[in-house]
Amino acid sequence: MRSLAFITALSLSIYGCMAESGGYPGNPCERVGAKCDPVVQNFCQGKFDATVELPCGPHGFVGVGCCWHGPPPPK
């Protein structure tokens, strides 16, 4: 249980650093226009969201997933 808490804390701190710095340079997820978000219960559940199977960072980060947040259709 401690290791899970440690990995979660580490992942969220890495995500926070990535968000603060504007992302990871050369990030495959962000290169295609998607965003790296923490994987929580409502991860990528918006009406116009789609999960993208690309890593966040050089080899992927634990607890972070790639999601494309699509704009709503024009009226």
PyMOL Python script that loads the backbone (N, CA, C, O; Angstrom):
from pymol import cmd

cmd.read_pdbstr("""\
ATOM      1  N   MET A   1       0.822  -1.188   0.000  1.00  0.00           N
ATOM      2  CA  MET A   1       0.000   0.000   0.000  1.00  0.00           C
ATOM      3  C   MET A   1       0.871   1.259   0.000  1.00  0.00           C
ATOM      4  O   MET A   1       0.549   2.253  -0.652  1.00  0.00           O
ATOM      5  N   ARG A   2       1.972   1.199   0.737  1.00  0.00           N
ATOM      6  CA  ARG A   2       2.865   2.362   0.769  1.00  0.00           C
ATOM      7  C   ARG A   2       3.462   2.638  -0.603  1.00  0.00           C
ATOM      8  O   ARG A   2       3.594   3.789  -1.017  1.00  0.00           O
ATOM      9  N   SER A   3       3.822   1.563  -1.303  1.00  0.00           N
ATOM     10  CA  SER A   3       4.433   1.765  -2.619  1.00  0.00           C
ATOM     11  C   SER A   3       3.428   2.369  -3.590  1.00  0.00           C
ATOM     12  O   SER A   3       3.808   3.183  -4.431  1.00  0.00           O
ATOM     13  N   LEU A   4       2.151   1.989  -3.495  1.00  0.00           N
ATOM     14  CA  LEU A   4       1.120   2.575  -4.345  1.00  0.00           C
ATOM     15  C   LEU A   4       0.966   4.064  -4.048  1.00  0.00           C
ATOM     16  O   LEU A   4       0.848   4.874  -4.967  1.00  0.00           O
ATOM     17  N   ALA A   5       0.967   4.421  -2.773  1.00  0.00           N
ATOM     18  CA  ALA A   5       0.869   5.832  -2.399  1.00  0.00           C
ATOM     19  C   ALA A   5       2.089   6.606  -2.892  1.00  0.00           C
ATOM     20  O   ALA A   5       1.965   7.737  -3.362  1.00  0.00           O
ATOM     21  N   PHE A   6       3.260   5.997  -2.785  1.00  0.00           N
ATOM     22  CA  PHE A   6       4.485   6.652  -3.249  1.00  0.00           C
ATOM     23  C   PHE A   6       4.456   6.860  -4.758  1.00  0.00           C
ATOM     24  O   PHE A   6       4.792   7.939  -5.245  1.00  0.00           O
ATOM     25  N   ILE A   7       4.051   5.822  -5.503  1.00  0.00           N
ATOM     26  CA  ILE A   7       3.995   5.933  -6.965  1.00  0.00           C
ATOM     27  C   ILE A   7       2.975   6.982  -7.377  1.00  0.00           C
ATOM     28  O   ILE A   7       3.222   7.755  -8.302  1.00  0.00           O
ATOM     29  N   THR A   8       1.827   7.018  -6.697  1.00  0.00           N
ATOM     30  CA  THR A   8       0.802   8.019  -7.005  1.00  0.00           C
ATOM     31  C   THR A   8       1.325   9.422  -6.744  1.00  0.00           C
ATOM     32  O   THR A   8       1.152  10.314  -7.574  1.00  0.00           O
ATOM     33  N   ALA A   9       1.962   9.624  -5.597  1.00  0.00           N
ATOM     34  CA  ALA A   9       2.509  10.942  -5.277  1.00  0.00           C
ATOM     35  C   ALA A   9       3.591  11.346  -6.272  1.00  0.00           C
ATOM     36  O   ALA A   9       3.641  12.499  -6.700  1.00  0.00           O
ATOM     37  N   LEU A  10       4.443  10.417  -6.637  1.00  0.00           N
ATOM     38  CA  LEU A  10       5.499  10.703  -7.603  1.00  0.00           C
ATOM     39  C   LEU A  10       4.908  11.054  -8.966  1.00  0.00           C
ATOM     40  O   LEU A  10       5.358  11.996  -9.618  1.00  0.00           O
ATOM     41  N   SER A  11       3.905  10.301  -9.390  1.00  0.00           N
ATOM     42  CA  SER A  11       3.277  10.557 -10.691  1.00  0.00           C
ATOM     43  C   SER A  11       2.613  11.919 -10.729  1.00  0.00           C
ATOM     44  O   SER A  11       2.738  12.649 -11.712  1.00  0.00           O
ATOM     45  N   LEU A  12       1.908  12.265  -9.659  1.00  0.00           N
ATOM     46  CA  LEU A  12       1.241  13.567  -9.627  1.00  0.00           C
ATOM     47  C   LEU A  12       2.249  14.707  -9.584  1.00  0.00           C
ATOM     48  O   LEU A  12       2.007  15.765 -10.165  1.00  0.00           O
ATOM     49  N   SER A  13       3.377  14.508  -8.903  1.00  0.00           N
ATOM     50  CA  SER A  13       4.388  15.565  -8.888  1.00  0.00           C
ATOM     51  C   SER A  13       5.035  15.714 -10.261  1.00  0.00           C
ATOM     52  O   SER A  13       5.334  16.830 -10.686  1.00  0.00           O
ATOM     53  N   ILE A  14       5.252  14.601 -10.958  1.00  0.00           N
ATOM     54  CA  ILE A  14       5.793  14.673 -12.326  1.00  0.00           C
ATOM     55  C   ILE A  14       4.805  15.381 -13.227  1.00  0.00           C
ATOM     56  O   ILE A  14       5.186  16.224 -14.040  1.00  0.00           O
ATOM     57  N   TYR A  15       3.513  15.032 -13.080  1.00  0.00           N
ATOM     58  CA  TYR A  15       2.478  15.689 -13.883  1.00  0.00           C
ATOM     59  C   TYR A  15       2.457  17.188 -13.594  1.00  0.00           C
ATOM     60  O   TYR A  15       2.345  17.996 -14.516  1.00  0.00           O
ATOM     61  N   GLY A  16       2.564  17.562 -12.322  1.00  0.00           N
ATOM     62  CA  GLY A  16       2.575  18.976 -11.960  1.00  0.00           C
ATOM     63  C   GLY A  16       3.754  19.707 -12.570  1.00  0.00           C
ATOM     64  O   GLY A  16       3.606  20.835 -13.042  1.00  0.00           O
ATOM     65  N   CYS A  17       4.916  19.087 -12.568  1.00  0.00           N
ATOM     66  CA  CYS A  17       6.098  19.701 -13.184  1.00  0.00           C
ATOM     67  C   CYS A  17       5.918  19.844 -14.693  1.00  0.00           C
ATOM     68  O   CYS A  17       6.305  20.857 -15.276  1.00  0.00           O
ATOM     69  N   MET A  18       5.328  18.821 -15.325  1.00  0.00           N
ATOM     70  CA  MET A  18       5.087  18.895 -16.767  1.00  0.00           C
ATOM     71  C   MET A  18       4.105  20.011 -17.091  1.00  0.00           C
ATOM     72  O   MET A  18       4.297  20.760 -18.049  1.00  0.00           O
ATOM     73  N   ALA A  19       3.044  20.119 -16.281  1.00  0.00           N
ATOM     74  CA  ALA A  19       2.035  21.145 -16.524  1.00  0.00           C
ATOM     75  C   ALA A  19       2.625  22.535 -16.317  1.00  0.00           C
ATOM     76  O   ALA A  19       2.330  23.457 -17.077  1.00  0.00           O
ATOM     77  N   GLU A  20       3.447  22.685 -15.303  1.00  0.00           N
ATOM     78  CA  GLU A  20       4.058  23.984 -15.007  1.00  0.00           C
ATOM     79  C   GLU A  20       5.016  24.405 -16.112  1.00  0.00           C
ATOM     80  O   GLU A  20       5.092  25.585 -16.454  1.00  0.00           O
ATOM     81  N   SER A  21       5.742  23.452 -16.667  1.00  0.00           N
ATOM     82  CA  SER A  21       6.736  23.792 -17.683  1.00  0.00           C
ATOM     83  C   SER A  21       6.151  23.857 -19.087  1.00  0.00           C
ATOM     84  O   SER A  21       6.861  24.168 -20.043  1.00  0.00           O
ATOM     85  N   GLY A  22       4.849  23.562 -19.216  1.00  0.00           N
ATOM     86  CA  GLY A  22       4.228  23.612 -20.538  1.00  0.00           C
ATOM     87  C   GLY A  22       4.326  22.299 -21.280  1.00  0.00           C
ATOM     88  O   GLY A  22       4.074  22.254 -22.484  1.00  0.00           O
ATOM     89  N   GLY A  23       4.693  21.211 -20.581  1.00  0.00           N
ATOM     90  CA  GLY A  23       4.738  19.896 -21.220  1.00  0.00           C
ATOM     91  C   GLY A  23       6.153  19.385 -21.367  1.00  0.00           C
ATOM     92  O   GLY A  23       7.120  20.074 -21.042  1.00  0.00           O
ATOM     93  N   TYR A  24       6.255  18.182 -21.855  1.00  0.00           N
ATOM     94  CA  TYR A  24       7.550  17.543 -22.063  1.00  0.00           C
ATOM     95  C   TYR A  24       7.969  17.756 -23.511  1.00  0.00           C
ATOM     96  O   TYR A  24       7.194  17.450 -24.418  1.00  0.00           O
ATOM     97  N   PRO A  25       9.166  18.271 -23.755  1.00  0.00           N
ATOM     98  CA  PRO A  25       9.599  18.491 -25.136  1.00  0.00           C
ATOM     99  C   PRO A  25       9.639  17.179 -25.921  1.00  0.00           C
ATOM    100  O   PRO A  25      10.236  16.203 -25.467  1.00  0.00           O
ATOM    101  N   GLY A  26       9.022  17.152 -27.063  1.00  0.00           N
ATOM    102  CA  GLY A  26       8.997  15.950 -27.877  1.00  0.00           C
ATOM    103  C   GLY A  26       7.983  14.923 -27.417  1.00  0.00           C
ATOM    104  O   GLY A  26       8.039  13.766 -27.835  1.00  0.00           O
ATOM    105  N   ASN A  27       7.057  15.330 -26.563  1.00  0.00           N
ATOM    106  CA  ASN A  27       6.036  14.433 -26.037  1.00  0.00           C
ATOM    107  C   ASN A  27       5.133  13.959 -27.173  1.00  0.00           C
ATOM    108  O   ASN A  27       4.497  14.788 -27.824  1.00  0.00           O
ATOM    109  N   PRO A  28       5.056  12.645 -27.435  1.00  0.00           N
ATOM    110  CA  PRO A  28       4.225  12.155 -28.543  1.00  0.00           C
ATOM    111  C   PRO A  28       2.759  12.530 -28.391  1.00  0.00           C
ATOM    112  O   PRO A  28       2.085  12.814 -29.381  1.00  0.00           O
ATOM    113  N   CYS A  29       2.265  12.533 -27.170  1.00  0.00           N
ATOM    114  CA  CYS A  29       0.860  12.870 -26.926  1.00  0.00           C
ATOM    115  C   CYS A  29       0.577  14.322 -27.305  1.00  0.00           C
ATOM    116  O   CYS A  29      -0.381  14.607 -28.023  1.00  0.00           O
ATOM    117  N   GLU A  30       1.407  15.229 -26.824  1.00  0.00           N
ATOM    118  CA  GLU A  30       1.188  16.650 -27.093  1.00  0.00           C
ATOM    119  C   GLU A  30       1.529  17.011 -28.534  1.00  0.00           C
ATOM    120  O   GLU A  30       1.020  18.003 -29.057  1.00  0.00           O
ATOM    121  N   ARG A  31       2.379  16.224 -29.178  1.00  0.00           N
ATOM    122  CA  ARG A  31       2.744  16.486 -30.564  1.00  0.00           C
ATOM    123  C   ARG A  31       1.532  16.373 -31.493  1.00  0.00           C
ATOM    124  O   ARG A  31       1.461  17.069 -32.506  1.00  0.00           O
ATOM    125  N   VAL A  32       0.571  15.491 -31.151  1.00  0.00           N
ATOM    126  CA  VAL A  32      -0.617  15.322 -31.993  1.00  0.00           C
ATOM    127  C   VAL A  32      -1.775  16.218 -31.552  1.00  0.00           C
ATOM    128  O   VAL A  32      -2.867  16.135 -32.114  1.00  0.00           O
ATOM    129  N   GLY A  33      -1.549  17.070 -30.556  1.00  0.00           N
ATOM    130  CA  GLY A  33      -2.572  18.018 -30.121  1.00  0.00           C
ATOM    131  C   GLY A  33      -3.396  17.565 -28.935  1.00  0.00           C
ATOM    132  O   GLY A  33      -4.372  18.223 -28.576  1.00  0.00           O
ATOM    133  N   ALA A  34      -3.022  16.450 -28.316  1.00  0.00           N
ATOM    134  CA  ALA A  34      -3.736  15.964 -27.137  1.00  0.00           C
ATOM    135  C   ALA A  34      -3.067  16.515 -25.875  1.00  0.00           C
ATOM    136  O   ALA A  34      -2.063  17.222 -25.962  1.00  0.00           O
ATOM    137  N   LYS A  35      -3.618  16.195 -24.713  1.00  0.00           N
ATOM    138  CA  LYS A  35      -3.072  16.662 -23.439  1.00  0.00           C
ATOM    139  C   LYS A  35      -2.801  15.474 -22.533  1.00  0.00           C
ATOM    140  O   LYS A  35      -3.501  14.462 -22.583  1.00  0.00           O
ATOM    141  N   CYS A  36      -1.776  15.611 -21.708  1.00  0.00           N
ATOM    142  CA  CYS A  36      -1.474  14.600 -20.699  1.00  0.00           C
ATOM    143  C   CYS A  36      -2.205  14.979 -19.416  1.00  0.00           C
ATOM    144  O   CYS A  36      -1.941  16.027 -18.827  1.00  0.00           O
ATOM    145  N   ASP A  37      -3.119  14.123 -18.992  1.00  0.00           N
ATOM    146  CA  ASP A  37      -3.928  14.368 -17.805  1.00  0.00           C
ATOM    147  C   ASP A  37      -3.708  13.251 -16.796  1.00  0.00           C
ATOM    148  O   ASP A  37      -3.398  12.123 -17.177  1.00  0.00           O
ATOM    149  N   PRO A  38      -3.871  13.565 -15.481  1.00  0.00           N
ATOM    150  CA  PRO A  38      -3.780  12.489 -14.495  1.00  0.00           C
ATOM    151  C   PRO A  38      -4.940  11.516 -14.687  1.00  0.00           C
ATOM    152  O   PRO A  38      -6.071  11.927 -14.945  1.00  0.00           O
ATOM    153  N   VAL A  39      -4.652  10.240 -14.561  1.00  0.00           N
ATOM    154  CA  VAL A  39      -5.691   9.219 -14.729  1.00  0.00           C
ATOM    155  C   VAL A  39      -6.442   9.096 -13.403  1.00  0.00           C
ATOM    156  O   VAL A  39      -5.968   8.464 -12.458  1.00  0.00           O
ATOM    157  N   VAL A  40      -7.610   9.707 -13.358  1.00  0.00           N
ATOM    158  CA  VAL A  40      -8.495   9.643 -12.203  1.00  0.00           C
ATOM    159  C   VAL A  40      -9.825   9.066 -12.679  1.00  0.00           C
ATOM    160  O   VAL A  40      -9.961   8.682 -13.840  1.00  0.00           O
ATOM    161  N   GLN A  41     -10.788   9.009 -11.790  1.00  0.00           N
ATOM    162  CA  GLN A  41     -12.053   8.356 -12.107  1.00  0.00           C
ATOM    163  C   GLN A  41     -12.739   8.963 -13.331  1.00  0.00           C
ATOM    164  O   GLN A  41     -13.327   8.231 -14.128  1.00  0.00           O
ATOM    165  N   ASN A  42     -12.674  10.269 -13.493  1.00  0.00           N
ATOM    166  CA  ASN A  42     -13.353  10.913 -14.630  1.00  0.00           C
ATOM    167  C   ASN A  42     -12.385  11.247 -15.762  1.00  0.00           C
ATOM    168  O   ASN A  42     -12.613  12.194 -16.515  1.00  0.00           O
ATOM    169  N   PHE A  43     -11.296  10.465 -15.888  1.00  0.00           N
ATOM    170  CA  PHE A  43     -10.305  10.715 -16.933  1.00  0.00           C
ATOM    171  C   PHE A  43     -10.942  10.596 -18.308  1.00  0.00           C
ATOM    172  O   PHE A  43     -11.532   9.569 -18.642  1.00  0.00           O
ATOM    173  N   CYS A  44     -10.823  11.635 -19.088  1.00  0.00           N
ATOM    174  CA  CYS A  44     -11.227  11.643 -20.491  1.00  0.00           C
ATOM    175  C   CYS A  44     -12.696  11.227 -20.676  1.00  0.00           C
ATOM    176  O   CYS A  44     -13.019  10.460 -21.582  1.00  0.00           O
ATOM    177  N   GLN A  45     -13.572  11.737 -19.814  1.00  0.00           N
ATOM    178  CA  GLN A  45     -14.986  11.368 -19.857  1.00  0.00           C
ATOM    179  C   GLN A  45     -15.876  12.489 -20.370  1.00  0.00           C
ATOM    180  O   GLN A  45     -17.100  12.375 -20.311  1.00  0.00           O
ATOM    181  N   GLY A  46     -15.285  13.573 -20.873  1.00  0.00           N
ATOM    182  CA  GLY A  46     -16.088  14.671 -21.406  1.00  0.00           C
ATOM    183  C   GLY A  46     -16.845  14.250 -22.659  1.00  0.00           C
ATOM    184  O   GLY A  46     -16.523  13.238 -23.282  1.00  0.00           O
ATOM    185  N   LYS A  47     -17.839  15.028 -23.015  1.00  0.00           N
ATOM    186  CA  LYS A  47     -18.691  14.700 -24.158  1.00  0.00           C
ATOM    187  C   LYS A  47     -17.905  14.619 -25.466  1.00  0.00           C
ATOM    188  O   LYS A  47     -18.226  13.801 -26.328  1.00  0.00           O
ATOM    189  N   PHE A  48     -16.892  15.450 -25.621  1.00  0.00           N
ATOM    190  CA  PHE A  48     -16.115  15.499 -26.864  1.00  0.00           C
ATOM    191  C   PHE A  48     -14.672  15.034 -26.656  1.00  0.00           C
ATOM    192  O   PHE A  48     -13.792  15.395 -27.437  1.00  0.00           O
ATOM    193  N   ASP A  49     -14.417  14.235 -25.609  1.00  0.00           N
ATOM    194  CA  ASP A  49     -13.074  13.740 -25.299  1.00  0.00           C
ATOM    195  C   ASP A  49     -12.847  12.364 -25.915  1.00  0.00           C
ATOM    196  O   ASP A  49     -13.787  11.589 -26.088  1.00  0.00           O
ATOM    197  N   ALA A  50     -11.603  12.072 -26.241  1.00  0.00           N
ATOM    198  CA  ALA A  50     -11.238  10.758 -26.773  1.00  0.00           C
ATOM    199  C   ALA A  50      -9.875  10.358 -26.217  1.00  0.00           C
ATOM    200  O   ALA A  50      -8.939  11.158 -26.217  1.00  0.00           O
ATOM    201  N   THR A  51      -9.768   9.132 -25.749  1.00  0.00           N
ATOM    202  CA  THR A  51      -8.498   8.610 -25.255  1.00  0.00           C
ATOM    203  C   THR A  51      -7.577   8.327 -26.437  1.00  0.00           C
ATOM    204  O   THR A  51      -7.992   7.741 -27.437  1.00  0.00           O
ATOM    205  N   VAL A  52      -6.320   8.752 -26.308  1.00  0.00           N
ATOM    206  CA  VAL A  52      -5.320   8.541 -27.353  1.00  0.00           C
ATOM    207  C   VAL A  52      -4.278   7.582 -26.787  1.00  0.00           C
ATOM    208  O   VAL A  52      -3.769   7.795 -25.687  1.00  0.00           O
ATOM    209  N   GLU A  53      -3.967   6.549 -27.518  1.00  0.00           N
ATOM    210  CA  GLU A  53      -3.017   5.532 -27.045  1.00  0.00           C
ATOM    211  C   GLU A  53      -1.581   5.927 -27.386  1.00  0.00           C
ATOM    212  O   GLU A  53      -0.890   5.227 -28.127  1.00  0.00           O
ATOM    213  N   LEU A  54      -1.145   7.054 -26.836  1.00  0.00           N
ATOM    214  CA  LEU A  54       0.237   7.515 -26.992  1.00  0.00           C
ATOM    215  C   LEU A  54       0.811   7.780 -25.609  1.00  0.00           C
ATOM    216  O   LEU A  54       0.068   8.155 -24.702  1.00  0.00           O
ATOM    217  N   PRO A  55       2.121   7.595 -25.424  1.00  0.00           N
ATOM    218  CA  PRO A  55       2.714   7.853 -24.116  1.00  0.00           C
ATOM    219  C   PRO A  55       2.848   9.347 -23.842  1.00  0.00           C
ATOM    220  O   PRO A  55       2.977  10.162 -24.755  1.00  0.00           O
ATOM    221  N   CYS A  56       2.812   9.674 -22.562  1.00  0.00           N
ATOM    222  CA  CYS A  56       3.095  11.040 -22.107  1.00  0.00           C
ATOM    223  C   CYS A  56       4.539  11.050 -21.617  1.00  0.00           C
ATOM    224  O   CYS A  56       4.857  10.401 -20.620  1.00  0.00           O
ATOM    225  N   GLY A  57       5.392  11.757 -22.287  1.00  0.00           N
ATOM    226  CA  GLY A  57       6.806  11.764 -21.932  1.00  0.00           C
ATOM    227  C   GLY A  57       7.583  10.800 -22.805  1.00  0.00           C
ATOM    228  O   GLY A  57       7.026  10.239 -23.749  1.00  0.00           O
ATOM    229  N   PRO A  58       8.853  10.597 -22.510  1.00  0.00           N
ATOM    230  CA  PRO A  58       9.690   9.770 -23.374  1.00  0.00           C
ATOM    231  C   PRO A  58       9.237   8.309 -23.437  1.00  0.00           C
ATOM    232  O   PRO A  58       9.251   7.707 -24.511  1.00  0.00           O
ATOM    233  N   HIS A  59       8.839   7.737 -22.312  1.00  0.00           N
ATOM    234  CA  HIS A  59       8.410   6.333 -22.279  1.00  0.00           C
ATOM    235  C   HIS A  59       7.077   6.186 -21.563  1.00  0.00           C
ATOM    236  O   HIS A  59       6.647   5.065 -21.291  1.00  0.00           O
ATOM    237  N   GLY A  60       6.421   7.287 -21.254  1.00  0.00           N
ATOM    238  CA  GLY A  60       5.164   7.250 -20.502  1.00  0.00           C
ATOM    239  C   GLY A  60       5.420   7.442 -19.018  1.00  0.00           C
ATOM    240  O   GLY A  60       6.473   7.060 -18.509  1.00  0.00           O
ATOM    241  N   PHE A  61       4.474   8.023 -18.339  1.00  0.00           N
ATOM    242  CA  PHE A  61       4.553   8.231 -16.897  1.00  0.00           C
ATOM    243  C   PHE A  61       3.414   7.474 -16.242  1.00  0.00           C
ATOM    244  O   PHE A  61       2.310   7.429 -16.785  1.00  0.00           O
ATOM    245  N   VAL A  62       3.662   6.883 -15.097  1.00  0.00           N
ATOM    246  CA  VAL A  62       2.634   6.155 -14.360  1.00  0.00           C
ATOM    247  C   VAL A  62       1.602   7.149 -13.847  1.00  0.00           C
ATOM    248  O   VAL A  62       1.962   8.180 -13.278  1.00  0.00           O
ATOM    249  N   GLY A  63       0.336   6.849 -14.041  1.00  0.00           N
ATOM    250  CA  GLY A  63      -0.730   7.701 -13.527  1.00  0.00           C
ATOM    251  C   GLY A  63      -1.091   8.859 -14.426  1.00  0.00           C
ATOM    252  O   GLY A  63      -1.909   9.697 -14.045  1.00  0.00           O
ATOM    253  N   VAL A  64      -0.504   8.932 -15.611  1.00  0.00           N
ATOM    254  CA  VAL A  64      -0.792  10.018 -16.549  1.00  0.00           C
ATOM    255  C   VAL A  64      -1.190   9.394 -17.881  1.00  0.00           C
ATOM    256  O   VAL A  64      -0.517   8.490 -18.377  1.00  0.00           O
ATOM    257  N   GLY A  65      -2.281   9.878 -18.453  1.00  0.00           N
ATOM    258  CA  GLY A  65      -2.757   9.350 -19.722  1.00  0.00           C
ATOM    259  C   GLY A  65      -2.941  10.445 -20.748  1.00  0.00           C
ATOM    260  O   GLY A  65      -2.965  11.629 -20.413  1.00  0.00           O
ATOM    261  N   CYS A  66      -3.069  10.049 -21.984  1.00  0.00           N
ATOM    262  CA  CYS A  66      -3.192  10.980 -23.099  1.00  0.00           C
ATOM    263  C   CYS A  66      -4.661  11.089 -23.503  1.00  0.00           C
ATOM    264  O   CYS A  66      -5.309  10.077 -23.771  1.00  0.00           O
ATOM    265  N   CYS A  67      -5.186  12.312 -23.546  1.00  0.00           N
ATOM    266  CA  CYS A  67      -6.591  12.540 -23.877  1.00  0.00           C
ATOM    267  C   CYS A  67      -6.703  13.728 -24.824  1.00  0.00           C
ATOM    268  O   CYS A  67      -6.069  14.763 -24.623  1.00  0.00           O
ATOM    269  N   TRP A  68      -7.515  13.561 -25.853  1.00  0.00           N
ATOM    270  CA  TRP A  68      -7.784  14.661 -26.781  1.00  0.00           C
ATOM    271  C   TRP A  68      -9.113  15.276 -26.392  1.00  0.00           C
ATOM    272  O   TRP A  68     -10.139  14.597 -26.375  1.00  0.00           O
ATOM    273  N   HIS A  69      -9.092  16.573 -26.078  1.00  0.00           N
ATOM    274  CA  HIS A  69     -10.292  17.307 -25.687  1.00  0.00           C
ATOM    275  C   HIS A  69     -10.798  18.047 -26.918  1.00  0.00           C
ATOM    276  O   HIS A  69     -10.307  19.125 -27.252  1.00  0.00           O
ATOM    277  N   GLY A  70     -11.767  17.468 -27.576  1.00  0.00           N
ATOM    278  CA  GLY A  70     -12.301  18.054 -28.801  1.00  0.00           C
ATOM    279  C   GLY A  70     -13.198  19.247 -28.526  1.00  0.00           C
ATOM    280  O   GLY A  70     -13.887  19.291 -27.506  1.00  0.00           O
ATOM    281  N   PRO A  71     -13.191  20.208 -29.430  1.00  0.00           N
ATOM    282  CA  PRO A  71     -14.081  21.361 -29.270  1.00  0.00           C
ATOM    283  C   PRO A  71     -15.519  20.956 -29.589  1.00  0.00           C
ATOM    284  O   PRO A  71     -15.741  20.042 -30.383  1.00  0.00           O
ATOM    285  N   PRO A  72     -16.489  21.623 -28.982  1.00  0.00           N
ATOM    286  CA  PRO A  72     -17.878  21.326 -29.333  1.00  0.00           C
ATOM    287  C   PRO A  72     -18.153  21.734 -30.776  1.00  0.00           C
ATOM    288  O   PRO A  72     -17.527  22.664 -31.284  1.00  0.00           O
ATOM    289  N   PRO A  73     -19.074  21.054 -31.437  1.00  0.00           N
ATOM    290  CA  PRO A  73     -19.363  21.399 -32.835  1.00  0.00           C
ATOM    291  C   PRO A  73     -19.969  22.793 -32.943  1.00  0.00           C
ATOM    292  O   PRO A  73     -20.683  23.225 -32.037  1.00  0.00           O
ATOM    293  N   PRO A  74     -19.696  23.503 -34.036  1.00  0.00           N
ATOM    294  CA  PRO A  74     -20.262  24.846 -34.197  1.00  0.00           C
ATOM    295  C   PRO A  74     -21.780  24.767 -34.341  1.00  0.00           C
ATOM    296  O   PRO A  74     -22.327  23.794 -34.859  1.00  0.00           O
ATOM    297  N   LYS A  75     -22.430  25.804 -33.872  1.00  0.00           N
ATOM    298  CA  LYS A  75     -23.900  25.845 -33.947  1.00  0.00           C
ATOM    299  C   LYS A  75     -24.376  26.537 -35.185  1.00  0.00           C
ATOM    300  O   LYS A  75     -25.582  26.656 -35.400  1.00  0.00           O
TER     301      LYS A  75
END
""", "prot")
cmd.dss("prot")
cmd.show_as("cartoon", "prot")
cmd.util.cbc("prot")
cmd.orient("prot")
